[in-house]
Amino acid sequence: MRATTLRGTRYAFSDLKCLMAKASPLRSGDCLAGVAAGNATERVAAQMALADLPIGTFLQEAVVPYENDDVTRLIIDRHDASALAPLAHLTVGGLRDWLLSDSATTSRLAAVAPGLTQKWLPRSARFAAIKT
């Protein structure tokens, strides 16, 4: 379970799938499926909680089961866990900060690139911006 407190209210999210659904922009399909945030404040709380997750979480907890989805299998099978290891402890916001720091040299970026997925980089910017 993930939780965050915003304006004195504690918001809890049962799992990564729920957290990601509630952090996403409002969509009619999510509303019909009953997975959308109940209001804008809950959405922001979910986005803040998501920004605080270590990036390694996204590979440890597949939102769509590996066995049921070709895209999930492709991402996991092509992912290089050893390349991610130096950054796996970073939050999504921490990844953004690292990418913008002087520590992210060309050689270090090349070394960790096989460990990053295409979705983390834009998300790190979007959710970290929300958090700040």
N, C-alpha and C positions, 0 to 999 in steps of 0.2 A: 504494500500500500504506500502511496505517495501522498503527502499532505503539505499544505502551505497555509499561512495565515495572512489575510489581507484585510486591512481596516477592521481588525478585531474579530473577524470571522474566520474560522478554520474550515478549509476546503480539503476534502479527502478524495482520493481517486484510487479505485480498487486495483488497477493494474496499468501497465504501459498503454495498452490499447484504449482504455477509457481516458487516460490522461491525454493521449494524442488526439482523440476525437473531440474532447472538450476544449483543447487548445487551438483547434483549427478554426478558420473563419466560418461564420454561420452559413450553412448550406441546407437547403430544403430537405435533401435526402437524409442528412444526419438528424434533422428534426423528426422526420417520419420514422426513422429507425430508433428514435429515442436515445441517441448517443450525443447529441449536441449539448453544449453548456446551457444551463437554464437561463443565464443572463450574461451581460457583458462583463460583470465583475467576476463571475465564475470562470469565464473564458480567460481573463487576464490572470487570475490565480493559477489556472492550469498552465498557461504560458510561462509563468514565473517558476512553477514547479518543474516544468519540462526543461527550462534553461538551467536548472540546478542539477540535473541528472548527469552522471559521468557518461561520456560517449560510449564507453564499453557496454553500457546497459542495453543499447540498441541492438547489439549482436547477441547478448546473452538472453534477451527476452524477445523472441520473434513475435511480432504483432499478428502475422499470418503464419500458421504452422508450416514449417519447412516441407513437410510431406504433401501439403495441399496447394503449393504455389510455385510455379516455375521461376518467377522473378525473385522470390525469397531465396530459392535454391541457388540461383545464379549469383546473387549478392553474397551469400554466405560462402559458396564454393570458391568464389574468386577473391574473397577477402583474405588478407595476410595479417593474421593476429600478431605475429612477432613484430611486424612493422608498426602496428598500432600501439604496442606495449608501452613505449615511452610517453604516450599521450592518453592512454585509456582512462587514467584517473581524472583527467580534465573534464569539467562540465562543458556543456555546449557553449556557454558564454566564455569559459576558460579557453576553449579551442579558438574562439574568435580572437581573444586577447593574445594568445600565443601566435596566431597567424599574423597579427599586426605588429608583433614585437620584433626586436632586433635578433632574437633567438631563432626566428624562422628564416634561417639562411637557405640559399639555394640547395646546398648539399643536404641539410636536414629535411627540407621539404621533399626532396627526391627520395630520401630514405623512408619517410612516413607515408608518402603518397599511396603505396599499395594497401595500406591499412585504413585509409579513409574511404568512405563511400560517397558517391556523387550527391547524396541528399544531405549530408552533414554540413557541407560548406555553406550553402545558402541558408540552411536552418540556423547555423551558428550565428550568422549575421542577423537574421530576423528576430530570433528569440532573445539574443543578447541585447539587441536594441530595445526590445520591449521591456526587458528587465531594468535597463538603465533609464 
